[in-house]
Amino acid sequence: MRTEIFIRRVRIPAPAAEVFQWHAQPGALTRLTPPWESVEIVERSGGIENGGRVVLRMGLGPVSQQWVAEHRDYEAGVQFRDVQISGPFTHWEHTHRVEADGRAGCILEDRIEYALPGGRLGQILGGAWTRRKLARLFTYRHEVTRQEMLAHYHNRQHNQLNYGGRPMKVLVSGASGLVGSALIPFLTTGGHSVTRLVRRDRASVGDGEVAWSPATGTIDRAGLEGFDAVVHLAGENIASGRWTPERKRRIRDSRVNGTQVLCEALTQCDQPPKVFVGASAIGYYGDRGDETLTEESEVGEGFLTEVCRDWEAAAAGLTNTGIRTALLRIGIVLSPAGGALKKMLLPFQLGLGGVIGTGTQYMSCIALDDVIGVIQHAITNDEVSGPINAVCPEAVTNREYTRTLGRVLGRPTLFPVPAFAARLAFGEMADTLLLASTRVEPRVLMQTGYAFRYPSLESALRHVLGKGLGVRG
C-alpha cells in the first residue's frame, strides 16, 4: 500500500486555545464543509476527544457512500486526529494541530496521510485529482477558519459579541433554509445558544425548539421568553416554481402573517429580546434601471415590492416596545448550495451559460458568509436599526455577472437567454427575478463599519465555488 502525505498550514490571527476550542464546538464540521460538496452528517457521537465518531454520507452524482471516522490521539488545546474506519480510501488519517505563534496568533496545520484504493492503478488514475481536491478543500477550510476567528474572537475582544460577558441566547426561524442552516453553526461555534422556531405543535418539539404555526396564528409564547436576539428568516421560497395565484398567496402569507404572529407575541413577553433581525429583500425596490438605491429610496411597484413592504410593516410595532429592530433587505445570495447560483451553475459548468435578456439589468449580490456576518453585525451593533441593504458594495450588470462566473469557472459564456424565453419558462417570476434591474448600495452597513469578507462579485464566487487564486480544478 502506497501512502501519500498532504500538508497545509496557515497562520490564524487568534490565540491557539481559541482556534482549538472553535474546532471543538458544535457546528464546526458544518462550517468547514464546502458548499459545493454533497456531504450530509448522518450521525455524530461524542466530541473531538478520543472515541468520538462521525458518520458522513458523501454524494458523487447519483452515487453516495458512507464515510465513518473516529477521533483519536487527542491532546487538549493542541491536536486531534480523524482516522477512517470505513470509507472511500484504503487508508486515511487526518491530524489537526494548532501551535502558538505569538500572543495573538497561531499556526493551524492539517496533515493527511492517505492511500487510494486500487493500488498502483488507483494512484495513476486518481492521484493528481485527489491532490487538487485536497488543495481546494483546505484552501476553503482555512479561509473559513480565519474569517470565523476574526468574527468571533475579535468581536469578543471588543465586548461586542457577548452580552454582559456571557454567550448570547438566540432564537432563529427558518433554520432549515439556505441562510438559517449556515447561521446556526456559525453561532454555535462562537459559543452561543441557539433555539429553533419550528412549525410543529408543542407536544412534538424537542430540546432547543419552540413551536409555532403561522398558518393558524398560534405560537408558544412562554417559549419566547429570555432571548437576547431573535433572527426571523422564515418564508416560502419565492423561486421554487411559477407564480400561480395560489403560490403568490403562500409567498405573501408565509412572510406577512408569520411576522405578525411572531412580533405580536414578542411584544407581550415579560423578558423580550434586545434585538429583532428580520429578513426582507431588495425586491422592495422593484425594477429601477440604473438608479442607485439606498435604504432611503422609495418602495417600487409589483407583487414582490408589495410583499416586502407589508413584510417590513408587520414588524414595525416592535420599535414601540423598545426592541431594536433591523430589517435586512437581502440581495441575491451566492452559494452553490441553494438559490440562484445553484440553479444556473450546471449550465455554466457545461459551457452553456450566457446573458439573460439584454444583460444590462443590474444584479445586487452577496456571499452567504457575508449574510451571516451582516446578521451578526446587526445583532451586536446598537447603531444598526431600520432597513439595511444586505448586498456587497459592487452591483454588476447581468452581462458582467455572466462574464465573471464564466471566468471563475474557466468556461465560455456564449449562449444567451432571450427575455421571451425566460418569460416562457418562468412566467411573471422572470420579469421580477431575472429581468428586473436593481442597483442597490449597502449604505448603512458601510456607515456602521461592517467589513465585508467578500466585497466584490469575483471574490465571492471564488470563495463559494472553491476557485480561489492558486487553486485549480
Secondary structure, 3 states (H helix, E strand, C coil): CCCEEEEEEEEECCCHHHHHHHHHCCCHHHHHCCCCCEEEEEEEECCCCCCCEEEEEEEECCEEEEEEEEEEEEECCCEEEEEEEECCCCEEEEEEEEEECCCCCEEEEEEEEEECCCHHHHHHHHHHHHHHHHHHHHHHHHHHHHHHHHHHHHHHHCCCCCECCECCEEEEECCCCCCHHHHHHHHHHCCCEEEEEECCCHHHCCCCEEEEECCCCEECHHHHCCCCEEEECCCCCCCCCCCCHHHHHHHHHHHHHHHHHHHHHHHCCCCCCCEEEEEEEHHHHCCCCCCEECCCCCCCCCHHHHHHHHHHHCCHHHHHHCCEEEEEEECEEECCCCHHHHHHHHHHHCCCCCCECCCCCEECEEEHHHHHHHHHHHHHCCCCCEEEEECCCCCEEHHHHHHHHHHHHCCCCCCCECHHHHHHHHCHHHHHHCCCCCEECCHHHHHCCCCCCCCCHHHHHHHHCCCCCCCCC
